[in-house]
């Protein structure tokens, strides 16, 4: 049921989130519990889903990193230094942890040079 609300000085109708179909976001623990009980499928595009798939040996560690990169605008799919697209079949990918974040590089040379972006941790 709509309620009256004032938005920028104008009276408008406002509907509660549940009437709009907006569900509250699940916590990480709730999502993991639903995956453990089978109520929810593992999602490779969520951190919890990737962790669960890797635990169940359905996802290789490099695949988890690749999907994490897809979730974060492809950062893990490119060398953190030269921005070359990484190909698991052709490249010897080098992982380096910087400020708690695992970054991928196409070579030891690029890994030594470090990322071209600021790493926040």
C-alpha positions in Angstrom: 0.0 0.0 0.0 1.4 3.4 -1.0 2.3 6.0 1.6 2.8 9.7 1.1 6.4 10.9 1.2 8.1 14.2 0.5 10.8 14.1 -2.1 12.6 17.4 -3.0 9.7 19.3 -1.5 7.0 17.5 -3.5 4.5 15.0 -2.1 4.8 11.6 -3.9 3.5 8.1 -3.4 6.0 5.7 -1.9 5.7 1.9 -1.8 7.5 -0.3 0.7 10.5 -2.2 -0.8 8.8 -5.6 -0.3 5.8 -4.4 -2.4 8.2 -3.4 -5.2 9.8 -6.8 -5.2 13.0 -5.6 -3.6 14.4 -8.3 -1.3 16.9 -7.6 1.5 20.4 -8.7 0.6 21.5 -12.0 2.1 24.5 -12.1 4.3 27.5 -14.2 3.3 26.6 -16.8 6.0 23.0 -17.1 4.8 24.1 -17.6 1.3 26.6 -20.3 2.3 24.0 -22.0 4.4 21.5 -22.1 1.5 24.2 -23.6 -0.8 25.2 -26.2 1.9 21.5 -27.4 2.2 20.9 -27.3 -1.5 18.3 -24.6 -1.4 20.5 -22.5 -3.7 22.9 -23.4 -6.5 26.5 -22.3 -6.3 27.1 -19.1 -8.4 30.5 -18.7 -10.0 29.9 -14.9 -10.0 29.7 -14.7 -6.2 32.6 -15.1 -3.8 30.7 -17.6 -1.7 29.7 -19.6 -4.7 33.2 -19.8 -6.0 34.5 -20.9 -2.6 31.9 -23.6 -2.4 32.6 -24.9 -5.9 36.3 -25.0 -5.2 35.8 -26.8 -1.9 33.7 -29.4 -3.8 36.5 -29.8 -6.4 34.1 -28.5 -9.1 36.3 -25.4 -9.8 40.0 -25.2 -10.2 41.9 -22.4 -8.3 42.8 -20.7 -11.6 39.1 -20.8 -12.7 38.1 -19.2 -9.4 40.5 -16.4 -10.0 39.3 -16.0 -13.6 35.7 -15.8 -12.4 36.6 -13.4 -9.6 38.2 -11.2 -12.3 35.0 -11.4 -14.4 33.1 -10.1 -11.4 35.6 -7.2 -10.9 35.6 -5.9 -14.5 38.2 -8.4 -15.8 41.1 -7.3 -13.5 42.1 -10.9 -13.0 41.8 -11.7 -16.7 44.6 -9.2 -17.5 48.2 -8.8 -16.4 48.2 -6.3 -13.6 51.2 -4.6 -15.1 51.1 -4.6 -18.9 47.3 -5.3 -19.2 47.9 -8.2 -21.6 44.9 -10.6 -21.7 46.0 -13.7 -19.8 45.4 -17.1 -21.5 45.7 -20.0 -19.1 46.7 -22.4 -21.9 49.5 -20.2 -23.3 50.8 -18.1 -20.5 52.7 -19.0 -17.4 50.5 -16.9 -15.0 52.4 -15.5 -12.0 50.3 -14.8 -8.9 51.5 -12.2 -6.4 49.7 -11.2 -3.2 49.9 -7.4 -2.6 48.1 -5.9 0.4 45.9 -9.0 0.9 44.9 -9.1 -2.8 46.1 -11.7 -5.2 47.1 -10.2 -8.5 48.0 -12.0 -11.8 50.8 -11.2 -14.1 51.8 -12.6 -17.5 55.5 -13.1 -16.5 58.0 -12.8 -13.6 59.3 -9.6 -15.2 55.8 -7.9 -15.0 55.3 -9.3 -11.4 58.6 -7.7 -10.3 57.5 -4.3 -11.8 54.2 -4.6 -10.0 50.7 -3.4 -10.8 50.0 -0.2 -12.7 47.1 0.6 -10.5 46.8 1.5 -6.8 46.1 -1.6 -4.7 43.9 -0.9 -1.7 43.9 -3.4 1.1 
